[in-house]
Amino acid sequence: MTAYDAGPYVPDGADVSALREAAAGCRGCPLYADATQTVFGRGEASARAVLVGEQPGDQEDRQGEPFVGPAGKVLTRALDDAGIDPDDVYVTNAVKHFKFTVPERGKRRIHQQPSLREVSACRPWLTAELELIAPQVVVALGATAAKALMGPDFRVTRQRGKLLTPDPPLDGAQVLATVHPSAVLRAGEGREAMYESLVTDLRVVAEQLS
């Protein structure tokens, strides 16, 4: 079985800019082959909160930036409603390449959930980002990000909205899990209630940063 591991591509002692440049050439798992490009994190190294999503979507893959599609607009609004300064936030994903399928008679690329192997393979990039930024709080947006940070048995539905200490610890940072903004978009009639619950969870982060 082919090893999935981005570790050999992560340079030692690199700053965020150098990490981003190196990640563009990552071949740590097969997802790079079909994706347009690597989508690395965005934000200042001085950010006090890191928000981790699952993976880039279609628009993120095309533009090369995280959270620039419809879910990103929901997240931007929620951060504002929660009172979190955008300069205090670094946004990234657990997986840096877009995983998708194209229906036989369609052209639209349909999101596919990354596998545990793919999430594990990409973990060295996320670890490097977190070590450099050393945030106070890491927000896991959705189940994939939460499991990447807290382990495969973690359930967002049971422990969302709480400040938790991961094992192993992240240099003193606490982790808060909540829903992914894309879940708000899929919520139908319950969209507003789910959005408000996302904002409520983010307000816990805002209080921690104040």
C-alpha positions in Angstrom: 0.0 0.0 0.0 1.3 3.4 -1.0 2.2 5.6 2.0 0.2 8.7 2.5 2.4 11.3 4.3 3.0 15.0 3.6 5.7 15.1 6.3 8.6 14.9 3.9 7.4 18.0 2.1 7.2 20.2 5.2 10.4 22.3 5.5 12.0 22.7 8.9 12.1 26.2 10.4 9.9 27.7 7.8 7.6 30.7 8.3 4.0 30.7 7.1 5.0 32.1 3.7 7.6 29.4 3.1 5.2 26.7 4.3 2.6 28.0 1.8 5.2 27.9 -1.0 6.4 24.4 -0.1 2.8 23.1 0.2 2.2 24.0 -3.5 4.5 21.1 -4.4 3.0 18.6 -1.9 2.5 15.0 -3.3 1.8 13.5 0.1 -1.4 11.8 -1.0 -3.1 11.3 -4.4 -5.5 14.2 -4.1 -3.0 16.7 -5.7 -3.4 14.9 -9.0 -7.0 16.1 -9.7 -7.1 19.3 -7.7 -6.3 22.6 -9.5 -3.8 23.6 -6.7 -2.9 23.4 -3.1 -5.1 25.7 -0.9 -3.1 26.7 2.1 -4.1 28.8 5.1 -4.8 32.5 5.1 -4.1 35.1 7.8 -1.5 36.6 10.0 1.0 34.6 12.0 0.0 36.8 14.9 -3.6 35.6 14.9 -4.9 34.4 18.2 -7.5 32.0 16.8 -7.1 29.4 14.1 -10.3 28.2 12.3 -9.9 24.8 10.7 -12.4 23.5 8.1 -12.5 20.2 6.3 -11.0 20.8 2.8 -11.2 23.4 0.0 -14.4 23.6 -2.0 -14.8 24.2 -5.7 -14.3 28.0 -5.5 -11.4 27.6 -3.1 -9.7 25.2 -5.4 -10.1 27.5 -8.4 -9.0 30.7 -6.5 -6.3 29.1 -4.2 -7.7 30.6 -1.0 -9.7 29.0 1.8 -13.3 30.0 2.6 -13.9 32.2 -0.4 -17.0 30.4 -1.6 -20.6 30.4 -0.2 -19.6 28.8 3.1 -16.9 31.4 3.5 -19.5 34.2 3.3 -21.5 32.5 6.1 -18.3 32.3 8.2 -17.4 35.9 7.6 -20.8 37.0 8.7 -20.8 34.7 11.7 -17.4 36.0 12.9 -18.7 39.6 12.6 -21.9 38.8 14.5 -19.9 37.0 17.2 -17.6 40.1 17.6 -14.4 38.4 16.5 -11.8 40.7 14.8 -10.8 39.3 11.4 -7.2 40.2 12.1 -7.3 37.8 15.0 -8.2 34.9 12.8 -6.2 32.5 10.6 -8.3 30.2 8.5 -7.2 26.9 7.0 -8.3 23.3 6.3 -7.5 19.9 7.6 -6.9 18.8 4.0 -5.3 21.2 1.5 -6.6 19.7 -1.8 -10.1 19.5 -3.1 -11.5 16.0 -3.2 -14.4 15.7 -5.7 -16.2 13.5 -8.2 -17.8 14.5 -11.5 -21.1 12.8 -12.4 -21.0 10.8 -15.6 -23.2 13.3 -17.5 -22.4 16.4 -15.5 -19.8 19.1 -15.4 -20.2 20.2 -11.8 -17.6 18.9 -9.4 -19.3 17.3 -6.4 -17.5 17.4 -3.0 -16.4 14.1 -1.5 -15.4 13.7 2.2 -11.7 13.0 2.6 -10.7 9.7 4.0 -9.0 9.2 7.4 -5.8 8.3 5.5 -6.0 11.6 3.5 -6.6 13.6 6.7 -3.7 11.9 8.5 -1.4 12.5 5.5 -2.1 16.2 5.5 -1.8 16.6 9.3 1.9 17.7 9.1 0.9 20.9 7.3 -1.8 21.7 9.9 0.6 20.9 12.7 3.2 23.2 11.2 0.7 26.0 10.9 -0.5 25.6 14.5 3.1 25.5 15.9 4.0 28.7 14.1 0.9 30.7 15.0 0.6 29.3 18.5 -3.1 30.4 18.9 -5.1 30.7 22.1 -8.0 28.9 20.5 -8.4 26.5 17.6 -11.9 26.2 16.2 -12.8 22.9 14.5 -15.5 23.6 11.9 -17.3 20.3 11.3 -16.6 16.7 12.0 -13.5 16.1 9.8 -11.6 19.0 11.4 -12.7 18.0 14.9 -11.5 14.5 14.4 -8.2 15.7 12.9 -7.6 17.7 16.1 -9.2 15.6 18.8 -9.1 12.0 17.5 -11.4 9.7 15.5 -13.8 9.1 18.3 -14.7 12.8 18.8 -18.3 13.7 18.1 -19.2 17.3 17.4 -22.8 16.7 18.3 -21.8 15.7 21.9 -19.1 18.3 22.7 -19.7 21.3 20.5 -19.4 24.8 21.8 -17.0 23.8 24.7 -13.4 24.8 25.2 -11.5 21.5 25.4 -7.9 20.6 25.9 -6.7 18.2 23.2 -4.5 15.1 23.9 -1.7 15.6 23.0 -1.9 19.3 23.8 -1.4 22.0 21.2 1.0 24.3 23.0 -1.6 25.4 25.5 -4.3 26.1 22.9 -7.8 25.1 23.6 -10.1 23.5 20.9 -13.7 24.4 20.3 -15.8 22.3 17.9 -18.8 23.6 16.0 -20.6 23.1 12.8 -19.1 23.8 9.4 -20.6 26.9 7.7 -21.6 24.7 4.7 -23.9 22.8 7.1 -25.8 26.0 7.6 -26.3 26.3 3.8 -27.7 22.8 3.7 -30.0 23.2 6.7 -33.2 24.2 4.7 -35.9 25.5 7.0 -33.5 25.2 10.0 -30.9 27.4 8.4 -31.4 30.4 10.7 -31.4 28.4 13.9 -28.2 26.6 12.8 -26.6 29.9 11.9 -27.5 31.3 15.4 -26.0 28.2 17.0 -22.7 28.7 15.1 -22.6 32.4 16.2 -23.3 31.3 19.8 -20.3 28.9 19.7 -18.1 31.6 18.2 -19.1 34.0 20.9 -17.4 31.5 23.4 -14.2 32.1 21.3 -14.7 35.8 21.4 -15.0 35.8 25.2 -11.8 33.8 25.4 -9.9 36.3 23.2 -11.2 39.4 25.0 
